[in-house]
Amino acid sequence: MEGANESIENSKEQENVENSSNEFKKTILVVDDEKRIVDILVYNLQKEGYQTIEANDGEEAIRIANEKKPDLILLDIMLPKIDGLTVCKRLKATLNVPILILSAKDEEIDKILGLELGADDYITKPFSVRELVARVKANLRKVEASTLNVEGEQDANKETNVIELGDLVINLDKFEVKVRGQVIDLTLREFEVLRYLAKQPGQVVTREILLEKVWGYEYYGDIRTVDVTVRRIREKIEKDTSAPKILITKRGVGYYLANV
């Protein structure tokens, strides 16, 4: 009897250890209506140490995402009930998590539309599982690094938590951007682009550097991603996007924030 009790206690202890370990695992929501794709992604993500949850249509994806609040979402475009682009737009209005769009479409317009609706990344089927896992890790690292950088700046020097450049005010504590006194609604990626440029006002930063520093890895030459993100930011902060005064283009080189 004593041995049985000991076995039960050991089992409970092991369960507690596993539950405690799971608290630190990142959770990824996989959204796709093809079971074969979901199974492949779930298997490989769990092998990398992530927890996974699944959804097979757009309605289910929105419900589960808002209930479970995953750390990252892998989202197919061609979904039943509600298409992936609409799901992306709705979730970005309620959650601040990276969304990686998966699509069989390789049209430039689809990629740009996905990014303009707030997606953080875009990968075309068929894809290498190794590449997809690398992008998942990079996007999660970027979120963690962003949080750690802000916390580090808070501890090092409280006065550096607000950056003011003319009409532009960036509050690093609140992840808040104001232009001419008005709070601007930015995605995490858009905020990070502004934040990186604001750390070096007046200095031109190339698209390649922005991809490396903001997206966190080589983007396979897809520099168009930076251009789309910058365009979205300008639509939100500039009075006249045809003659920007805050976020400036250095033709053929990159972008910089006006130091005024």
C-alpha positions in Angstrom: 0.0 0.0 0.0 2.9 2.3 0.9 4.4 1.6 -2.5 1.2 2.5 -4.2 0.9 5.8 -2.4 4.5 6.6 -3.3 3.7 5.8 -6.9 0.7 8.2 -6.8 2.8 10.9 -5.2 5.5 10.5 -7.8 2.9 10.6 -10.6 1.4 13.8 -9.2 4.9 15.4 -8.8 5.7 14.6 -12.4 2.4 16.0 -13.5 3.1 19.2 -11.6 6.5 19.5 -13.2 5.0 19.1 -16.7 2.2 21.6 -16.0 4.8 24.1 -14.7 6.9 23.5 -17.8 3.9 24.1 -20.1 3.4 27.5 -18.6 6.6 28.7 -20.2 5.9 27.2 -23.6 4.8 29.4 -26.4 1.4 28.6 -27.8 0.8 28.7 -31.6 -2.7 28.6 -33.2 -2.6 26.7 -36.5 -5.5 27.7 -38.8 -6.0 25.6 -42.0 -8.8 23.5 -43.4 -6.5 20.9 -44.8 -5.9 18.3 -42.0 -2.7 17.0 -43.7 -1.2 20.5 -43.4 -2.4 21.0 -39.9 -0.9 17.6 -38.8 2.5 18.4 -40.4 2.6 21.8 -38.7 1.5 20.6 -35.4 4.0 17.7 -35.4 6.9 19.9 -36.2 6.0 22.7 -33.9 5.5 20.4 -31.0 8.8 18.8 -31.8 10.4 22.2 -31.4 8.8 22.6 -27.9 5.7 24.7 -28.8 2.2 24.1 -27.6 -0.4 24.1 -30.4 -4.1 24.7 -30.8 -6.0 24.2 -34.0 -8.8 25.8 -36.0 -10.3 24.6 -39.3 -12.3 27.6 -40.5 -12.3 31.4 -40.1 -15.1 31.6 -37.5 -13.4 29.0 -35.3 -10.1 30.8 -35.7 -11.5 34.1 -34.4 -13.2 32.5 -31.5 -10.3 30.4 -30.4 -7.8 33.2 -30.8 -9.8 35.6 -28.7 -10.4 32.9 -26.0 -6.9 31.3 -25.8 -4.8 34.4 -26.8 -1.9 32.4 -28.5 1.6 33.8 -28.8 1.6 33.5 -32.6 -0.9 32.5 -35.3 -0.3 30.5 -38.5 -3.2 31.5 -40.8 -4.2 30.1 -44.1 -5.9 32.5 -46.6 -8.4 30.1 -48.2 -10.6 29.2 -45.3 -14.3 28.2 -45.1 -16.9 30.6 -43.5 -14.5 33.6 -43.2 -11.5 34.0 -45.4 -8.0 34.3 -43.9 -7.5 37.9 -44.9 -10.7 39.0 -43.1 -9.7 36.9 -40.1 -6.3 38.6 -40.0 -7.9 42.1 -40.1 -10.4 41.2 -37.3 -7.8 39.6 -35.0 -5.3 42.5 -35.4 -8.0 44.8 -34.1 -8.3 42.8 -30.9 -4.9 41.0 -30.4 -1.3 42.2 -30.6 0.3 38.9 -31.7 2.3 38.0 -34.8 0.3 36.5 -37.6 2.0 34.5 -40.3 -0.1 34.0 -43.4 0.1 30.7 -45.3 -1.2 30.7 -48.9 -1.0 28.7 -52.1 -1.2 32.0 -53.9 2.0 33.5 -55.0 0.6 36.7 -56.5 2.3 39.9 -55.4 -1.1 41.5 -54.8 -2.1 38.8 -52.3 1.1 39.2 -50.4 0.8 43.0 -50.2 -2.8 42.8 -49.2 -2.0 40.4 -46.4 0.7 42.7 -45.1 -1.5 45.8 -45.4 -4.1 44.0 -43.3 -1.6 43.6 -40.5 0.1 40.3 -41.1 3.6 40.1 -39.8 4.9 37.5 -42.3 3.8 35.7 -45.4 4.9 32.3 -46.7 3.8 30.6 -49.9 2.8 26.9 -50.2 4.5 24.6 -50.8 7.0 25.6 -48.2 9.9 24.1 -46.4 9.0 23.2 -42.8 12.5 24.3 -41.7 11.9 27.7 -43.2 8.5 28.0 -41.6 9.8 27.0 -38.2 12.7 29.5 -38.6 10.2 32.3 -39.3 8.0 31.3 -36.3 11.1 31.5 -34.1 12.2 34.8 -35.5 8.8 36.4 -35.0 8.6 35.2 -31.5 12.1 36.3 -30.7 11.3 39.7 -32.1 8.3 40.1 -29.7 10.4 39.0 -26.7 13.3 41.2 -27.7 11.0 44.2 -28.1 9.6 43.6 -24.6 13.1 43.1 -23.1 14.5 46.2 -24.8 11.7 48.4 -23.5 12.1 47.0 -20.0 15.8 47.5 -20.1 15.4 51.1 -21.2 13.0 51.7 -18.4 15.5 50.4 -15.8 18.5 52.2 -17.4 17.0 55.6 -17.9 13.4 56.6 -17.3 13.9 59.8 -19.4 14.6 57.8 -22.6 11.1 56.2 -22.5 9.6 59.0 -24.5 11.1 60.0 -27.8 9.9 63.3 -29.3 10.7 64.3 -32.9 8.6 67.3 -33.9 5.0 66.3 -34.2 5.9 62.6 -33.5 6.0 61.3 -29.9 6.8 57.7 -29.1 6.1 56.4 -25.6 8.1 53.2 -25.1 6.4 52.4 -21.8 2.9 52.3 -23.3 3.8 51.2 -26.8 2.0 54.4 -27.9 2.6 56.8 -30.8 1.1 60.2 -31.0 1.2 62.6 -33.9 0.1 66.2 -33.4 -1.3 65.1 -30.0 -3.5 62.3 -31.5 -2.9 58.7 -30.5 -2.2 56.6 -33.6 -3.2 52.9 -33.8 -0.2 50.9 -35.0 0.5 47.2 -35.2 3.5 45.9 -33.3 5.6 45.7 -36.5 4.7 49.3 -37.5 5.6 50.4 -34.0 9.0 48.6 -34.1 9.8 50.2 -37.5 9.2 53.7 -36.0 10.9 52.9 -32.8 14.1 51.7 -34.6 14.2 54.8 -36.9 13.5 57.1 -33.9 16.6 55.8 -32.1 18.7 57.3 -34.9 16.7 60.4 -36.3 18.0 61.8 -39.5 20.1 58.7 -40.2 19.1 56.8 -43.3 18.4 53.1 -42.7 18.4 50.6 -45.6 15.6 48.2 -46.2 17.9 45.3 -45.7 18.9 46.6 -42.2 15.2 47.2 -41.3 14.4 43.6 -42.3 17.3 42.3 -40.2 16.7 44.5 -37.1 12.9 44.7 -37.1 11.8 41.4 -38.7 14.8 39.6 -37.1 16.1 37.6 -40.0 16.9 37.5 -43.7 13.7 37.9 -45.5 14.7 36.1 -48.6 15.2 39.3 -50.5 11.5 40.3 -50.1 12.3 44.0 -49.5 8.8 44.9 -50.7 7.6 44.0 -47.2 9.4 47.1 -45.8 7.9 49.3 -48.4 4.4 48.1 -47.6 4.9 48.6 -43.9 6.3 52.1 -44.4 3.3 53.0 -46.6 0.9 51.8 -43.9 2.7 53.9 -41.3 2.6 57.0 -43.5 -1.1 56.6 -44.1 -1.5 56.9 -40.3 1.0 59.6 -39.4 1.4 61.9 -42.4 -1.0 64.8 -43.4 0.0 64.3 -47.0 1.4 60.9 -48.0 2.6 62.3 -51.4 4.9 64.8 -49.5 5.8 63.1 -46.2 7.3 65.3 -43.5 7.9 62.7 -40.8 8.9 59.4 -42.4 11.1 60.3 -45.3 12.4 58.2 -48.2 16.0 58.4 -49.4 15.4 57.2 -52.9 17.3 54.0 -53.8 18.6 53.7 -50.2 16.0 53.4 -47.4 14.1 55.5 -44.9 14.7 57.9 -42.0 12.7 60.0 -39.5 13.0 63.8 -39.8 15.1 65.1 -36.9 12.9 68.2 -36.3 
